[in-house]
Amino acid sequence: MFKHAQLESVKAWIGDPAHGAWPLHARLQRAIRQLILDGTLDRGRPLPASRALAKSLGVSRDTVESAYSQLHAEGFIERRVGSGSFVSAQAQRLPGRGKPQRTAVGRLAAPSLSQRGHAMLQGGGVRDFLMPRPFAPGVPETRSFPLPTWERLQRQVLKEHGTLALLHSPPQGMAPLRRAIADYINLERGARATPERVLVLTSSQQALTLCATVLLDAGERIFIEDPVYHGARKAFDAAGLACVPVPLDADGMQVDHLLAAAQVPGEAARVVFLTPSHQFPSGATLALDRRLAVIEWARQHQGWIIEDDYDSEFHYAGKPTACVQGLDPHERTIYIGTFTKSLFPGLRIGYMVLPEALVAPMTVARTLLDGHSAPIPQLTLARFIEGGHFGAHVRTMRAVYAERRDVLARLVRQHLADFVEPRVPTGGMQMPCVFIRDIPEHEAVESARRAGIDLLGLTALHASSRPAPGQARAGFLMGFAAHAPHELEVAVRKLADVLRALCR
Ligand SMILES: Cc1ncc(COP(=O)(O)O)c(C=O)c1O
């Protein structure tokens, strides 16, 4: 028989609301298992007869039988015909089980991680904004997404492919989607893509991680824009690459730095990361002579250009410049695209258009990250693009976002003119605003966050903490796409209060 305390402990475990989702026999089995693992029930100790235990607990004998059978099947107890059940000789007490190590102040003790693991944790990852609050950058408007159309196309996919759509996708992506992507970017972005060169991924973030690990070894140098997209920088840091910041001006990255570095032993790098259509965060467009110069650099030095074309669908003054990939006859450019902004972030579909020689290495490497992308969304998206819905959605949203950009620029000039100057972008979903007064950026971002407003500080996107003479850099990015004009107005007024309080 159980001692009184043991019986009470079993009763408490069974009655604990935290375990309420499990059936009674499973709760009883876990409660007894716990007593064994804690050492409360020693090896060889007899267990109560099932009828007696059922009576003491007020449960049916079947429930106890079922718990005992499971304990027996898992090796915790032995059952001997005629003499009953005993804690098995195999069952050992696990010292300190169930109690993760804590520090003196009760925090979880730091786990022992690799240096890379520590660096990733310290870096904080790429925080995506779950519920878009104003002015989370890069978040699209999803409330007006044509869900009925998406649902209809998904139903068609399931009807046509049946249970085949439940199987694995080829790791490179489903053929109809690769075809649709190639046709779209050839037409809209002036790319040179074929379906055979498209690798469908879950995001541009995944593309950046693949580039970082497949093209370079830890310790090797990579040229990055300064300031730079933090997601790229973190992917490169996590891969152990040495990021070499290259300054920008109004025409984008100063590519002559790459050419000069190539002449100095130890300063060259084989890869450059660029956001040429719409530099993140400044909004600059890489000038044509620099595009041609970077292509020539890549040809001469067998370098790679990583072109992150993350939001070029949204250009508000005529057509955006064609992508670098389409200008490059030497196949040194890797083009990265995403549907996070043009459709919706939950879709989790991004892609790369690769030089032929990189298709197999990148595809094989992606199988080690996540195998492949989910087939049903891929096939639905292919239909969405082929049926003209993607083009129509982008056109609608372009007009919506252009208006929101103008509204935000007006609101910033009206309500925040004492604190910041807006740098109104020609495209994209966010507006950089630089401080014109001495305002501590970190405090501004934190106070705004407490007031329900998300801002991305500009300073941390810069490589060095000291600005070049005459270069203003403190400020923030304000995303404007996800909120209607009246919502933008409420938030700007609130932000004005926050900044006013900081300046007092
Ligand atoms: C420059 C840049 N690249 C890529 C992304 C992210 O795209 P994805 O969700 O596909 O990783 C963002 C998102 O803010 C971005 O600003």
The ligand as an SDF file (V2000), in Angstrom:
LIG
                    3D

 16 16  0  0  0  0  0  0  0  0999 V2000
   15.8210   44.8920  -46.4310 C   0  0  0  0  0  0  0  0  0  0  0  0
   14.8960   43.8020  -46.0050 C   0  0  0  0  0  0  0  0  0  0  0  0
   15.0950   42.5450  -46.4520 N   0  0  0  0  0  0  0  0  0  0  0  0
   14.2910   41.5320  -46.0700 C   0  0  0  0  0  0  0  0  0  0  0  0
   13.2330   41.7270  -45.2010 C   0  0  0  0  0  0  0  0  0  0  0  0
   12.4060   40.5860  -44.6510 C   0  0  0  0  0  0  0  0  0  0  0  0
   11.7470   39.7940  -45.5080 O   0  0  0  0  0  0  0  0  0  0  0  0
   11.3710   38.2990  -45.0580 P   0  0  0  0  0  0  0  0  0  0  0  0
   10.1580   38.3870  -44.1810 O   0  0  0  0  0  0  0  0  0  0  0  0
   11.1040   37.6220  -46.3510 O   0  0  0  0  0  0  0  0  0  0  0  0
   12.5520   37.7220  -44.3450 O   0  0  0  0  0  0  0  0  0  0  0  0
   12.9870   43.0010  -44.7100 C   0  0  0  0  0  0  0  0  0  0  0  0
   11.8740   43.2060  -43.7400 C   0  0  0  0  0  0  0  0  0  0  0  0
   11.7590   44.2110  -43.0850 O   0  0  0  0  0  0  0  0  0  0  0  0
   13.8220   44.0520  -45.1230 C   0  0  0  0  0  0  0  0  0  0  0  0
   13.5950   45.2820  -44.6520 O   0  0  0  0  0  0  0  0  0  0  0  0
  1  2  1  0
  2  3  1  0
  2 15  2  0
  3  4  2  0
  4  5  1  0
  5  6  1  0
  5 12  2  0
  6  7  1  0
  7  8  1  0
  8  9  2  0
  8 10  1  0
  8 11  1  0
 12 13  1  0
 12 15  1  0
 13 14  2  0
 15 16  1  0
M  END
$$$$
